[in-house]
Amino acid sequence: MRHEIDPDEIFLDSENIPGFDVHQFEGRIERPISRATIIILSSTFLLLGLILLGRAWFLQGREGATYAALSEGNSRKQTLVFSERGTVVDRNGVKLAWNNVDPLNADFSKRSYIDSQGFAHVLGYVKYPAKDRQGNYFRNEFEGIAGVERFYNDDLAGSQGLKIVEKDALGKTQSESIVRPAIFGKNITLSIDSRVQHQLFLSIEELADRVGFSGGAGMIMDVHTGEVIALSSFPEYSSQVMSDGSDAKLIGEYVKSSRKPFLDRVVSGLYVPGSIVKPYVAIGALEEHVIDPAKKILSTGSISIPNPYDPALKS
């Protein structure tokens, strides 16, 4: 005859405890989970479920169309492909302005200028494309400011390209396709000789400082071809500083300086006519047959004007 043994009739043999496999729950008596624990866990799961359902309704029900449009826009986005700006060289092929890759901004190359005095007013400088706080370009072109950078801006700039970038939900780029390739800008060769240009600037600087002038300008031309060999204005600014825009203190000094370093005295200065006007007067006299090429005029360095009250006297 078999008798069932109730749990309360079993006594734990403490001598056998070390031999029990505790990981298999040997030597343990199971106890039921309390009602309070079940209520707390159920309430927690219910609360989490309500939060998830509410968030799902907000994202898909109320704001579903808005986020769908944003998602579509983020997955496929048009991006500019910036063109390389043309290089500027002197008559001997010496680089005056060129491009350098900026590791901090891989979208476009930065402009570099010759590290020598006397070229700022000839070359000018550029303003770079700029982004707003959302990372979108509100200025997507290089803008030439003054000098060659401005005058030949259309040739130097080229034209921007366009590509479509596809990204996944995590923002990782999945594919890129060029819709319109960028066209690089044209290279420009100037008639300027960089060596003569630099020496002309130094000569003007030395003379201005020696006699106390606030500035000066000079130009050297080839009389046979009309080519400009050197064209220099003193004082000047730094094309590199103005393009980079990082040295706000120095730029402020340029702006406040009484010597006006932004003024190109060669082409923008105002001067009273001097000896340079005499050839034009002579050309006019020849054209009007007032004189002929063989006519000689003696100049003693003085002029006499008859006294209107006494013709015998001159002043």
Residue pairs with C-beta under 8 A, 6 or more apart in sequence:
7 29
12 27
16 27
17 27
20 26
20 27
22 28
59 67
71 169
74 167
74 171
75 166
75 167
75 168
76 164
76 165
76 166
77 164
77 165
77 167
78 162
78 163
78 164
78 179
79 162
79 163
79 164
79 165
80 107
80 129
80 137
80 140
80 160
80 161
80 162
81 160
81 161
81 162
81 163
81 178
81 180
81 181
81 182
82 107
82 108
82 109
82 129
82 160
82 161
82 182
83 157
83 158
83 159
83 160
83 161
83 182
83 183
83 184
83 185
84 99
84 109
84 158
84 182
84 184
84 185
85 99
85 109
85 111
85 126
85 142
85 156
85 157
85 158
85 185
86 152
86 155
86 156
86 157
86 158
86 184
86 185
86 186
86 187
86 188
87 95
87 97
87 98
87 99
87 187
87 188
88 95
88 96
88 97
88 98
88 123
88 148
88 156
88 187
88 188
88 190
89 95
89 96
89 187
89 188
89 189
89 190
90 96
90 189
90 190
90 192
90 193
90 194
90 197
91 189
91 190
91 191
91 192
91 193
91 229
92 193
92 194
93 189
94 114
94 194
95 114
96 113
96 114
96 119
96 122
96 123
96 190
96 192
96 194
97 111
97 112
97 113
97 114
97 123
97 148
97 149
97 239
98 111
98 112
99 109
99 110
99 111
99 112
100 109
100 110
100 111
100 112
101 109
101 110
102 108
102 109
102 110
107 129
108 128
108 129
108 142
110 128
110 243
110 244
111 125
111 126
111 128
111 240
111 243
112 240
113 119
113 123
113 125
113 238
113 239
113 240
113 243
114 123
114 194
115 240
116 194
116 198
117 198
117 201
117 202
117 205
117 236
118 197
118 198
118 200
118 201
118 202
118 232
118 236
119 194
119 197
119 198
119 239
120 147
120 236
120 237
120 238
120 239
120 261
121 146
121 147
121 231
121 232
121 233
121 236
121 264
121 266
122 147
122 148
122 190
122 192
122 197
122 231
122 232
123 147
123 148
123 149
123 239
124 144
124 145
124 146
124 147
124 148
124 149
124 150
124 239
125 145
125 146
125 147
125 149
125 239
125 240
125 242
125 243
126 142
126 143
126 144
126 145
126 149
126 243
127 139
127 142
127 143
127 145
127 243
128 142
128 243
129 137
129 139
129 140
129 141
129 142
130 137
130 138
130 139
131 137
131 138
132 138
140 160
141 157
141 160
142 153
142 156
142 157
143 153
144 150
144 151
144 152
144 153
144 156
144 157
145 242
146 262
146 264
147 239
147 264
148 156
148 188
148 190
149 156
152 188
155 185
155 186
155 188
156 185
156 186
156 188
157 185
158 182
158 183
158 184
158 185
158 186
159 182
159 183
160 182
161 178
161 179
161 180
161 181
161 182
161 183
162 178
162 179
162 180
163 176
163 177
163 178
163 179
164 176
164 177
164 179
165 173
165 175
165 176
166 173
166 174
166 175
166 176
167 173
167 174
168 174
191 222
191 227
191 228
191 229
192 228
192 229
192 230
192 231
193 229
193 230
196 220
196 229
196 230
197 229
197 230
197 231
197 232
199 230
200 218
200 220
200 230
200 232
201 232
201 234
201 236
203 218
204 216
204 217
204 218
204 232
204 233
204 234
205 216
205 234
205 235
207 213
207 216
208 214
208 215
208 216
208 234
214 258
214 259
214 260
215 233
215 234
215 235
215 259
215 260
215 263
215 265
216 233
216 234
216 265
217 232
217 233
217 234
217 264
217 265
217 266
217 269
218 230
218 232
218 266
219 228
219 230
219 231
219 232
219 266
220 228
220 229
220 230
220 231
221 227
221 228
221 229
222 229
231 266
232 266
233 263
233 264
233 265
233 266
234 265
235 257
235 259
235 260
235 261
236 261
237 254
237 261
237 262
238 250
241 247
241 250
241 251
242 251
242 254
245 251
254 261
254 262
255 262
263 269
282 291
285 291
286 292
286 293
291 297
304 314
304 315
305 314
305 315
306 313
306 314
307 313
307 314
307 315
